[in-house]
Amino acid sequence: MYRLLTIDLDGTLLTPQRTITPRTYKALHRAVAAGMKIVIATGQKMDVLRAVCADLPLNAPQIIYNGAIIADIQSGSILYEQLVPAEQILPTLDILRSTGLHRVYHTHEHVYADEGTPNVRNWYRAPAAPAVEVPDVKSLYPQPCIKLVGVGEPATLREKRLELEHRLSGQLYVTQASHDLLEFLHPSVSKKNALATITRMLGIAPEEVVAFGDNHNDIDMLRFAGLGVAMGNAHDEVKTAADYVALRNSEDGVAIALEEKVLPYL
């Protein structure tokens, strides 16, 4: 029997228009009514999660910043965090610049981006605070850093991810959160590790977990879960890691998978 549902946000729970469909709302409320816990596992920051998921019955700790923070979003309290090691911040920013990536520096207060970072002004919608453009994000150091991000061309980003995974192996967790974003976090951080922490807190076994995702940063989480579901819009490397491939996020993929694979068995 499944007891916990964990869902990635962008590309999974959200449609391409960044909305949650009525059918998905209904399926999630049915899951909670049947006794399931719901965890959103996202690379986004807390105010984005709060705004987008305000009407969802979130009844467990939530995973933000790709697992760097586990939080109670109702109270805003942080239950667990792992920041980027201070000694890795400046060298990594230099590597990102030399690799041709625009750089982003996440603190608890703000998201800072190098001036000229593509699409940066469209990343967040009110009430989430917008990113702050600065001439050089290195100037933020030594402010504590939740994660660093490299923004690049989608056509070459997976190749660059493989290169940077190798260069930074053992020093930082490197993952791809979307078609144009690479993220760099504390080496022990991942959605899977955060999910494992939450399941221990709640006394839930991995085989009692259903996980949904669409990108590289979801792969370990899908493998951890008793039922790992990749979206139809996911990259092939994500689909290969999953137990089941749902319809696309534009086709009510989460809702239909819940209706067919989970809700009848609760």
N, C-alpha and C positions, 0 to 999 in steps of 0.2 A: 504493500500500500504506500502511495506517495504522501508525504507530509509537508514538503517544502518545495516551492516553485521559485526559481531564480531566473530573471529575465534581463537581458541586455536592453539598453534603451534605444539608441540611434541605430536605424537599420533593422531593428527587431520589433520591439514593442511599438515604436512610432512609425507611422506611415512616412512616405517621402515628403509629405507636407507637414511633418512633425506633429501629428495629432494621434490620439488613441481613439479607435473606432468604437461605436456603441456596442457592436458585437463582442469586441475584446473586453470592454468594461463589464459586460454581462457575464462573460466566462470567468473573469477574475473574481467577481463578487460571488459567483457560484462556488468557486474553489475555496474561498475563505469561509463561506457558510458551511462547507463540508469539512472544515477543520484545518485547511492548509495554511501555512505561513507563506508570505510573499516577500521576496527580496529582489529589489532592483539592483543590478550589478552594472555600473556605468563608469566610464572615464570622466564623466561630467562632474561639475562641482555641486555643492549642496543646494544652492539657491535655484539652480536649474532643475534639479530633481524635485524640489519642493513645488516649483511652479508647474511643471509639466504633469506631475503625478498627484496633484492636490486632491483629486476626487477618487483616487485608488485606495483600497483598504489595506494599506501597508502596515502590517502587524508584527514586524520583526526588525532587527537592525538592518541597515542598508549599506551597500557597498558603493563607495564613490571614489573618484580618482583611481580607477582600476584596481582598487584594493588597498591603496595607500592609507585610506581612512575607512573605518567602519563607524557609522553614526546612527544615533536616534534622531531622525529628521523631525520628529514632532517637537522635541525639546531643543534640538540643535546641538546636543551634547556629543562629544567625540568619545567613542568607546575604545578605540584602538587607532594608532597611527604609526606609520613608518615614513620618515622624511628622507629625501635624497641625502646621502652622506655629504657633509660639507666639503670634504676634500675632493669630491668628484664633480662639483658644480662647474667651476671655471674650466677645467680640462675638457669637460663634455661640451660646454658652450663653444669652445675653440674648435672641437672636432666637428660640431654641427655646421659652423661657418665654413670650415675647409671642405666640407662635403657638399656645400651649396644649398643648405637648408636654412630657411628663416627660423628664428628661435623664439620660444615662448617660455616664460618663467612664472610658475604658479606659486603664489604665497597664500596664506590663510585669508588675507585681506583682499587681494586683487589678482587678476591675470594680466601679466605684462607681455607685450610682444614688440619685437623690433619694428621700427617704422617701415612701412612698405610690405608687411606680411600680407599675402593674398587673402582677401575675404574677411579679414579680422573684424571689421566693423559689423559683419553680419552673423558673427558666431552666437551672440546672445541676444535674446529678446527680453524686454522689460517683463517682470520686475527683476530679472537677473541683471547684475551689474555688468556693464560692457567692459571689454578688454581695454587696457591702457597702452597706447603706443609710446615707446620711448626710443631715443636714438640708439641705445645699446643696452640690451638686457643685462649685460655683465655688470652694469652699474648697480643692479639690485643686490648683488652679493655684498655682505654675508647674510642677507635676510634668509630665514629658514625657507626651504623650497620643498613643496609637496611633489612636484614633478616638473621635468623639462620636456618640451615638445619641439620637434622639428617639422616644419611644414614644407612640403616639396611637391614636385610634379607626380601625379598618379602613375604615369607610364614607367617611371624609374624607381618608385619608392620601395617596392618589394625587394628589388635588387639592393638598394641602399640599406634596407633593414637587415638583410643577411650579412652584409659587410659590417654593419655596426654591431650586430649581435656578436660577431666574431671578435671585433676590436675591444668591445666592452664586456666580454664574457667574465663572469665572476665579480664584476665591479658594479654593474647596474642591470636591472631588468629592462630589456628593450622589447617593445611590442608595437604592433600597428593597430591603431584604433579606428582608422577609416582609410579611405582611398588616398588621402593626402596628408595624414598625420602619423608621425612616429613619436612614441612616448618613452621616457627614460625615468625609471623610478628606482627606489631602494631595491637591492638585489633579492630580497626575500618577499617582495610585493608581487601579487598577481590576483586576479579575480578568484582563481581556484583556491589560493591560500586563504584569502579572506572568507570565502564560502566555507572552507574547512573549519575556520575559527568559529563562524556562526553556528554551524551544525553541532560543534562540540558544546557551545553555549546552550543550545536548545535541546541537546540530547537526541539529535536526529542522525541516523546513519546515512552514508553516501547513497546507498541503494534506494533510499526513500526520497531522493531529490530528483526533480525534473529541471533541466537547465535549457534555456534558449539563447542562441547567439548567432552572429553573422560575420564576425571578423577574427583576425589572428589573436586578438586579446581574449577571445572567448574559448579558444580551443581547449586549454587545460581544464576549464570549468566544465565543458561538455563531457570530457573524458572522466572527470571526477563523479559526475552525476549518474544515478541509476538509469536515467533516460536523458541522453543528450540530443537536443533537437537543433539542427541547423536550418536557417531560413533559406527559402528558395533563391533569394538574392545574394546568398553568401558566396564567398570565394570557394573554389573547389577544395582548397586545403582545409577549410572549415567543414565542408560537407563530408570529407573523408573521415574526419575525426568523430562524426556524429553517429548516433544510433538510428536516427530518422531525419529525413529532410522534409520540412513543412513547405507550404506555399510561400510566396513572397510577402514581404511586409506591406505591399500595396494590395494584397489579396486576402487580408484577414488571416494570415498564416498562423499567428499565435492562437487566435480564437479557435480556428478550426482544428488545430492539433490538440488543443485542450479538450474540445468537444469529443474528439475521436479517440484520443490516446490516454486521457487522464480522468476526466469527470465521470465517465461511466463506471470507474473502478474505485471511487471514493466512498 
